[in-house]
Amino acid sequence: MSGPLSSMPVHGRHEPLSEALATPGGEVVLTLNHSVALVVFDLLARMVDHQDAEGVRELLDHPGEVAALWSLMAAFEQVLNEPLEADYRQLIMSARDDVVARLGAGA
């Protein structure tokens, strides 16, 4: 599937995914809002980067799922500069607020 998906409503709001593309080589290319990407990266880092994903292993069915999460996290690390910034915690808090403002969330 390819093309813009930004017009797809999610509970009256716009989808954080603005484009998705499956390539002939089998790769999937996603275009995400920057704040969404940063929040997902931070969540993944807390879930899988510490203690060899010990905190979430009970939720997973197969070791390949941990490897897939690490792969996703590595992809985020290649495009996000914020994790290296001194004010990372503040940047995450701002990104979370932006996501809630744009997409809503159950608090």
C-alpha positions as CSV (number, residue, x, y, z in Angstrom):
1,M,0.0,0.0,0.0
2,S,1.3,3.4,-0.8
3,G,0.1,7.0,-0.8
4,P,-0.8,9.5,1.9
5,L,-2.8,8.2,4.8
6,S,-3.1,11.4,6.7
7,S,-6.8,11.8,5.8
8,M,-7.7,8.7,7.6
9,P,-9.5,9.7,10.9
10,V,-8.7,8.1,14.2
11,H,-11.3,8.9,16.7
12,G,-11.9,12.3,15.0
13,R,-8.1,13.0,14.7
14,H,-5.5,12.4,12.0
15,E,-3.4,9.3,11.9
16,P,0.2,9.8,13.1
17,L,1.3,7.8,10.1
18,S,1.3,10.0,7.0
19,E,2.6,7.5,4.5
20,A,3.4,3.8,4.1
21,L,5.1,2.0,1.3
22,A,5.9,-1.6,0.7
23,T,8.9,-1.9,-1.6
24,P,9.4,-4.7,-4.2
25,G,12.4,-5.9,-2.0
26,G,10.0,-6.5,0.9
27,E,11.0,-3.5,3.0
28,V,8.3,-1.3,4.5
29,V,8.8,2.4,4.6
30,L,6.9,4.5,7.1
31,T,6.6,8.2,7.4
32,L,5.8,9.3,11.0
33,N,5.3,12.6,12.7
34,H,8.6,13.5,14.4
35,S,7.0,13.7,17.9
36,V,5.4,10.3,17.4
37,A,8.7,8.8,16.3
38,L,10.5,10.2,19.3
39,V,7.9,9.0,21.8
40,V,7.9,5.5,20.3
41,F,11.7,5.4,20.4
42,D,11.7,6.4,24.0
43,L,9.1,3.8,24.9
44,L,11.1,1.1,23.0
45,A,14.3,2.2,24.7
46,R,12.7,1.8,28.1
47,M,11.1,-1.6,27.2
48,V,13.8,-3.4,25.3
49,D,17.2,-1.7,25.7
50,H,17.6,-2.4,29.4
51,Q,18.3,-5.9,30.8
52,D,18.0,-7.6,27.4
53,A,14.2,-6.8,27.2
54,E,13.6,-8.6,30.5
55,G,10.7,-6.3,31.4
56,V,8.6,-7.2,28.3
57,R,9.6,-10.8,27.6
58,E,6.5,-12.1,29.3
59,L,4.4,-10.2,26.7
60,L,6.3,-11.6,23.7
61,D,5.6,-15.0,22.1
62,H,8.9,-15.5,20.2
63,P,12.6,-14.3,20.5
64,G,12.2,-12.8,17.0
65,E,9.9,-10.2,18.4
66,V,12.7,-8.9,20.6
67,A,15.0,-8.8,17.6
68,A,12.3,-6.9,15.6
69,L,11.9,-4.4,18.4
70,W,15.6,-3.8,18.5
71,S,15.7,-3.4,14.8
72,L,12.9,-0.8,15.0
73,M,14.8,1.0,17.8
74,A,18.0,1.0,15.7
75,A,16.1,2.5,12.8
76,F,14.9,5.4,15.0
77,E,18.5,5.9,16.3
78,Q,19.6,6.5,12.8
79,V,17.2,9.4,12.2
80,L,16.6,11.0,15.7
81,N,19.2,13.4,17.1
82,E,17.3,14.1,20.4
83,P,18.6,11.0,22.3
84,L,22.1,12.6,22.2
85,E,20.9,16.0,23.4
86,A,21.6,17.1,27.0
87,D,18.0,18.2,27.4
88,Y,16.6,14.8,26.2
89,R,14.1,14.4,29.1
90,Q,12.6,17.8,28.3
91,L,12.4,17.0,24.6
92,I,10.6,13.8,25.4
93,M,8.1,15.6,27.6
94,S,7.4,18.1,24.9
95,A,7.0,15.4,22.3
96,R,4.6,13.5,24.5
97,D,2.6,16.7,25.0
98,D,2.6,17.3,21.2
99,V,1.3,13.7,20.5
100,V,-1.5,14.1,23.0
101,A,-2.5,17.5,21.6
102,R,-2.5,16.2,18.0
103,L,-3.9,12.7,18.5
104,G,-5.5,12.6,21.9
105,A,-4.9,9.9,24.4
106,G,-6.6,8.2,27.3
107,A,-5.1,9.6,30.4
